Amino acid sequence: MGTVWLKAGRDKAIRNRHPWIFSGAIARVDGEPADGDVVSVFDAHGTCLGQGYINRRSQITVRMLALAGEDAFDAGFWERRLRQSIARRRAMLKDEATTALRLVYAESDLLPGLVVDYYGDYLVVQALTLGIERNKAAIIEALAQIMQPAGIFERSDVDVRLREGLAASTGLLWGQEPPQPLDVLENGHSFRVDIQGGQKTGFYLDQRENRARLACYAAGRSVLNAFAYTGGFAVYAACAGASQVTNVESSASALDLARANVEANCRGTRDDEYVVGDVFQVLREYRAAGRCFDMIVLDPPKFASSQAQVQAACRGYKDINWLALQLLAAGGTLFTMSCSGLVSPDLFQKVVFGASVDAGRQVQVLERLSQAPDHPVLLSFPESEYLKGLVCRVL
């Protein structure tokens, strides 16, 4: 096993249980470990801090797996950690009204670089780093033994793999090919999920609690559901008694699933709209036409993937919220969210405030939103908090 030696004074983060070691904190590497190998980490005084896997191609050169005195990387490590993570979701797994949730949330579950989502009889895995890629066979074997799914499918087609020197990888890893689409339940609502080609691993599991909150505001109201994807918020709004839901989404195939999801959950004929188009442009067209809504949902994709993109992301968030605030009736409700982890909750609120000033509207914050509890925020790893949102009332 190779050894990584830290520079003097660069061990504080690891002692505080942050799992990342950046290249600038490393004094030297002994033993010539291959990228992806597990290494021991020592401070400048020769004290062992724990073990992690190394990748010199990444700015995050070591991701810690086990801290000294608390755990050790051995033959049973992956199965042990996976069992612990899944056990923390035991109550959710017993909920028959919900058959889709996150079982492993990377660093927050002390398994950096690994995401595992549960969709009923099937699991979807994302290997985000070289260290996880190198150990993928052992991880899949352990997951199959613990969960006994019908199949395990890989969706490692995310940009972060490029920074690890890895190409995208998708396909069946174990068992049976999942049906296309796959039916799951969330809080008693049924959804068709495209786990093979949909966004993320097929469904925005992190919005579960926020969709339930939306239902509390939707009865009798006209709703504009922007960035609708496969209609998660639309289903909750329609089932709660929204008078009409207008869904705007750039993907026609996603909107087809949205329509199917609403129809599967709502009895009777509804006068909803499904509009394929760029949300920014469509909202400008609605403003020009004088359209007005009682509630607007803004759930855009990530606008910032790097610090260099934060300023542009904030301009995008301000623009879309400015447009929404001009389309809301007096007393209307805005559900506005950001999944850009580099945009802090405080910064996001300031952006929405700026949009309200430019729109000339007085706005109250009624609730603050975050990610669902199967996406826990590790206090020693604040980067694990990425989803934030506001429920606002326009006066």
Secondary structure, DSSP 4 states (H G I P E B T S, - for coil): -EEEEEPTT--HHHHTT--EEEGGGEEEEES-PPTT-EEEEE-TTS-EEEEEEE-TTSSEEEEEEEETTT----TTHHHHHHHHHHHTTHHHHT-TT--EEEEEEGGGGT-TTEEEEEETTEEEEEE-SHHHHHTHHHHHHHHHHHH--SEEEEEE--THHHHTT---EEEEEEESPPPSSEEEEETTEEEEE-TTTSSTTSS-GGGHHHHHHHHTT-TT-EEEEES-TTTHHHHHHHHTT-SEEEEEES-HHHHHHHHHHHHHH--S----EEEES-HHHHHHHHHHHT--EEEEEE------SSGGGHHHHHHHHHHHHHHHHHHEEEEEEEEEEE--TTS-HHHHHHHHHHHHHHHT--EEEEEEEE--TTSPPPTT-GGG---EEEEEEE-
